[in-house]
Amino acid sequence: YLNEWTTKNTYLLPLISEIMDKLSGAKWYTKLDLQSSYNNVRIKDGDQWKAAFKTNRGLFEPTVMFFGLCNSPTMFQNMMDATF
């Protein structure tokens, strides 16, 4: 339901040739385990209620992104771009 009302963010994917050009002169490469990657992106204060969900243990407002939110991939990639 939340994704239906969410304004979709866009992220333009780079061309493979551009990525290969950037990698060709690199001295070091790394590999990242991104299994819980979205959990590293905080949901803005004041917007957490929008992703709230109810269980038999009560109502929860997540403080970090999670899988299933339509903008999680875009927000995570923007964070990675800003970091690296």
PyMOL commands that place a pseudoatom at each C-alpha (Angstrom):
pseudoatom trace, name=CA, resn=TYR, resi=1, chain=A, elem=C, hetatm=0, pos=[0.000, 0.000, 0.000]
pseudoatom trace, name=CA, resn=LEU, resi=2, chain=A, elem=C, hetatm=0, pos=[2.787, 2.433, 0.902]
pseudoatom trace, name=CA, resn=ASN, resi=3, chain=A, elem=C, hetatm=0, pos=[4.549, 2.014, -2.462]
pseudoatom trace, name=CA, resn=GLU, resi=4, chain=A, elem=C, hetatm=0, pos=[1.373, 3.042, -4.292]
pseudoatom trace, name=CA, resn=TRP, resi=5, chain=A, elem=C, hetatm=0, pos=[1.495, 6.466, -2.599]
pseudoatom trace, name=CA, resn=THR, resi=6, chain=A, elem=C, hetatm=0, pos=[5.246, 6.951, -2.712]
pseudoatom trace, name=CA, resn=THR, resi=7, chain=A, elem=C, hetatm=0, pos=[6.809, 9.421, -5.146]
pseudoatom trace, name=CA, resn=LYS, resi=8, chain=A, elem=C, hetatm=0, pos=[9.342, 7.305, -7.012]
pseudoatom trace, name=CA, resn=ASN, resi=9, chain=A, elem=C, hetatm=0, pos=[12.967, 8.439, -6.986]
pseudoatom trace, name=CA, resn=THR, resi=10, chain=A, elem=C, hetatm=0, pos=[15.029, 7.747, -10.079]
pseudoatom trace, name=CA, resn=TYR, resi=11, chain=A, elem=C, hetatm=0, pos=[18.628, 6.689, -10.459]
pseudoatom trace, name=CA, resn=LEU, resi=12, chain=A, elem=C, hetatm=0, pos=[20.300, 6.690, -13.847]
pseudoatom trace, name=CA, resn=LEU, resi=13, chain=A, elem=C, hetatm=0, pos=[22.464, 3.618, -14.292]
pseudoatom trace, name=CA, resn=PRO, resi=14, chain=A, elem=C, hetatm=0, pos=[25.879, 4.276, -15.818]
pseudoatom trace, name=CA, resn=LEU, resi=15, chain=A, elem=C, hetatm=0, pos=[26.857, 2.580, -19.053]
pseudoatom trace, name=CA, resn=ILE, resi=16, chain=A, elem=C, hetatm=0, pos=[28.924, -0.588, -18.675]
pseudoatom trace, name=CA, resn=SER, resi=17, chain=A, elem=C, hetatm=0, pos=[31.608, 0.959, -20.897]
pseudoatom trace, name=CA, resn=GLU, resi=18, chain=A, elem=C, hetatm=0, pos=[31.900, 3.929, -18.504]
pseudoatom trace, name=CA, resn=ILE, resi=19, chain=A, elem=C, hetatm=0, pos=[32.281, 1.617, -15.529]
pseudoatom trace, name=CA, resn=MET, resi=20, chain=A, elem=C, hetatm=0, pos=[34.930, -0.455, -17.310]
pseudoatom trace, name=CA, resn=ASP, resi=21, chain=A, elem=C, hetatm=0, pos=[36.855, 2.709, -18.229]
pseudoatom trace, name=CA, resn=LYS, resi=22, chain=A, elem=C, hetatm=0, pos=[36.896, 3.794, -14.582]
pseudoatom trace, name=CA, resn=LEU, resi=23, chain=A, elem=C, hetatm=0, pos=[38.015, 0.353, -13.402]
pseudoatom trace, name=CA, resn=SER, resi=24, chain=A, elem=C, hetatm=0, pos=[40.747, -0.128, -15.997]
pseudoatom trace, name=CA, resn=GLY, resi=25, chain=A, elem=C, hetatm=0, pos=[43.314, 2.076, -14.253]
pseudoatom trace, name=CA, resn=ALA, resi=26, chain=A, elem=C, hetatm=0, pos=[42.535, 1.010, -10.691]
pseudoatom trace, name=CA, resn=LYS, resi=27, chain=A, elem=C, hetatm=0, pos=[45.226, -0.478, -8.506]
pseudoatom trace, name=CA, resn=TRP, resi=28, chain=A, elem=C, hetatm=0, pos=[42.878, -1.911, -5.879]
pseudoatom trace, name=CA, resn=TYR, resi=29, chain=A, elem=C, hetatm=0, pos=[39.462, -3.556, -6.069]
pseudoatom trace, name=CA, resn=THR, resi=30, chain=A, elem=C, hetatm=0, pos=[37.124, -4.563, -3.283]
pseudoatom trace, name=CA, resn=LYS, resi=31, chain=A, elem=C, hetatm=0, pos=[34.117, -6.767, -2.777]
pseudoatom trace, name=CA, resn=LEU, resi=32, chain=A, elem=C, hetatm=0, pos=[31.275, -5.871, -0.409]
pseudoatom trace, name=CA, resn=ASP, resi=33, chain=A, elem=C, hetatm=0, pos=[28.748, -8.094, 1.335]
pseudoatom trace, name=CA, resn=LEU, resi=34, chain=A, elem=C, hetatm=0, pos=[25.524, -6.131, 0.969]
pseudoatom trace, name=CA, resn=GLN, resi=35, chain=A, elem=C, hetatm=0, pos=[23.098, -8.653, 2.438]
pseudoatom trace, name=CA, resn=SER, resi=36, chain=A, elem=C, hetatm=0, pos=[21.534, -6.133, 4.847]
pseudoatom trace, name=CA, resn=SER, resi=37, chain=A, elem=C, hetatm=0, pos=[22.536, -3.032, 2.938]
pseudoatom trace, name=CA, resn=TYR, resi=38, chain=A, elem=C, hetatm=0, pos=[19.243, -1.152, 3.132]
pseudoatom trace, name=CA, resn=ASN, resi=39, chain=A, elem=C, hetatm=0, pos=[19.395, -1.358, 6.921]
pseudoatom trace, name=CA, resn=ASN, resi=40, chain=A, elem=C, hetatm=0, pos=[22.266, 1.149, 6.778]
pseudoatom trace, name=CA, resn=VAL, resi=41, chain=A, elem=C, hetatm=0, pos=[20.071, 3.906, 5.319]
pseudoatom trace, name=CA, resn=ARG, resi=42, chain=A, elem=C, hetatm=0, pos=[18.146, 5.827, 7.950]
pseudoatom trace, name=CA, resn=ILE, resi=43, chain=A, elem=C, hetatm=0, pos=[14.568, 6.929, 7.350]
pseudoatom trace, name=CA, resn=LYS, resi=44, chain=A, elem=C, hetatm=0, pos=[14.304, 10.686, 7.847]
pseudoatom trace, name=CA, resn=ASP, resi=45, chain=A, elem=C, hetatm=0, pos=[12.960, 11.750, 11.243]
pseudoatom trace, name=CA, resn=GLY, resi=46, chain=A, elem=C, hetatm=0, pos=[9.309, 12.607, 10.868]
pseudoatom trace, name=CA, resn=ASP, resi=47, chain=A, elem=C, hetatm=0, pos=[8.799, 10.147, 7.992]
pseudoatom trace, name=CA, resn=GLN, resi=48, chain=A, elem=C, hetatm=0, pos=[9.145, 6.941, 9.982]
pseudoatom trace, name=CA, resn=TRP, resi=49, chain=A, elem=C, hetatm=0, pos=[5.423, 6.744, 10.703]
pseudoatom trace, name=CA, resn=LYS, resi=50, chain=A, elem=C, hetatm=0, pos=[4.797, 6.324, 6.963]
pseudoatom trace, name=CA, resn=ALA, resi=51, chain=A, elem=C, hetatm=0, pos=[6.424, 2.874, 7.013]
pseudoatom trace, name=CA, resn=ALA, resi=52, chain=A, elem=C, hetatm=0, pos=[4.809, 1.765, 10.288]
pseudoatom trace, name=CA, resn=PHE, resi=53, chain=A, elem=C, hetatm=0, pos=[3.429, -1.740, 10.516]
pseudoatom trace, name=CA, resn=LYS, resi=54, chain=A, elem=C, hetatm=0, pos=[1.370, -3.633, 13.052]
pseudoatom trace, name=CA, resn=THR, resi=55, chain=A, elem=C, hetatm=0, pos=[2.081, -7.078, 14.461]
pseudoatom trace, name=CA, resn=ASN, resi=56, chain=A, elem=C, hetatm=0, pos=[0.646, -9.100, 17.321]
pseudoatom trace, name=CA, resn=ARG, resi=57, chain=A, elem=C, hetatm=0, pos=[3.332, -7.415, 19.472]
pseudoatom trace, name=CA, resn=GLY, resi=58, chain=A, elem=C, hetatm=0, pos=[2.278, -3.863, 18.670]
pseudoatom trace, name=CA, resn=LEU, resi=59, chain=A, elem=C, hetatm=0, pos=[2.852, -1.019, 16.232]
pseudoatom trace, name=CA, resn=PHE, resi=60, chain=A, elem=C, hetatm=0, pos=[6.389, -0.461, 14.950]
pseudoatom trace, name=CA, resn=GLU, resi=61, chain=A, elem=C, hetatm=0, pos=[7.916, 2.521, 13.151]
pseudoatom trace, name=CA, resn=PRO, resi=62, chain=A, elem=C, hetatm=0, pos=[11.164, 1.489, 11.451]
pseudoatom trace, name=CA, resn=THR, resi=63, chain=A, elem=C, hetatm=0, pos=[14.125, 3.840, 11.703]
pseudoatom trace, name=CA, resn=VAL, resi=64, chain=A, elem=C, hetatm=0, pos=[15.998, 2.353, 8.722]
pseudoatom trace, name=CA, resn=MET, resi=65, chain=A, elem=C, hetatm=0, pos=[15.082, 1.369, 5.164]
pseudoatom trace, name=CA, resn=PHE, resi=66, chain=A, elem=C, hetatm=0, pos=[14.095, -2.216, 4.506]
pseudoatom trace, name=CA, resn=PHE, resi=67, chain=A, elem=C, hetatm=0, pos=[13.479, -4.487, 1.543]
pseudoatom trace, name=CA, resn=GLY, resi=68, chain=A, elem=C, hetatm=0, pos=[10.125, -3.901, -0.114]
pseudoatom trace, name=CA, resn=LEU, resi=69, chain=A, elem=C, hetatm=0, pos=[10.095, -0.102, -0.108]
pseudoatom trace, name=CA, resn=CYS, resi=70, chain=A, elem=C, hetatm=0, pos=[10.156, 1.056, -3.736]
pseudoatom trace, name=CA, resn=ASN, resi=71, chain=A, elem=C, hetatm=0, pos=[12.805, 3.726, -3.108]
pseudoatom trace, name=CA, resn=SER, resi=72, chain=A, elem=C, hetatm=0, pos=[15.179, 1.568, -1.048]
pseudoatom trace, name=CA, resn=PRO, resi=73, chain=A, elem=C, hetatm=0, pos=[17.447, 0.679, -4.014]
pseudoatom trace, name=CA, resn=THR, resi=74, chain=A, elem=C, hetatm=0, pos=[17.720, 4.293, -5.183]
pseudoatom trace, name=CA, resn=MET, resi=75, chain=A, elem=C, hetatm=0, pos=[18.355, 5.694, -1.719]
pseudoatom trace, name=CA, resn=PHE, resi=76, chain=A, elem=C, hetatm=0, pos=[20.981, 3.043, -1.000]
pseudoatom trace, name=CA, resn=GLN, resi=77, chain=A, elem=C, hetatm=0, pos=[22.796, 3.697, -4.286]
pseudoatom trace, name=CA, resn=ASN, resi=78, chain=A, elem=C, hetatm=0, pos=[22.778, 7.451, -3.616]
pseudoatom trace, name=CA, resn=MET, resi=79, chain=A, elem=C, hetatm=0, pos=[24.345, 6.760, -0.208]
pseudoatom trace, name=CA, resn=MET, resi=80, chain=A, elem=C, hetatm=0, pos=[26.993, 4.530, -1.820]
pseudoatom trace, name=CA, resn=ASP, resi=81, chain=A, elem=C, hetatm=0, pos=[27.765, 7.190, -4.439]
pseudoatom trace, name=CA, resn=ALA, resi=82, chain=A, elem=C, hetatm=0, pos=[28.207, 9.803, -1.713]
pseudoatom trace, name=CA, resn=THR, resi=83, chain=A, elem=C, hetatm=0, pos=[30.451, 7.458, 0.292]
pseudoatom trace, name=CA, resn=PHE, resi=84, chain=A, elem=C, hetatm=0, pos=[32.702, 6.296, -2.532]
for i in range(1, 84): cmd.bond("trace and resi %d" % i, "trace and resi %d" % (i + 1))
show_as sticks, trace
zoom trace
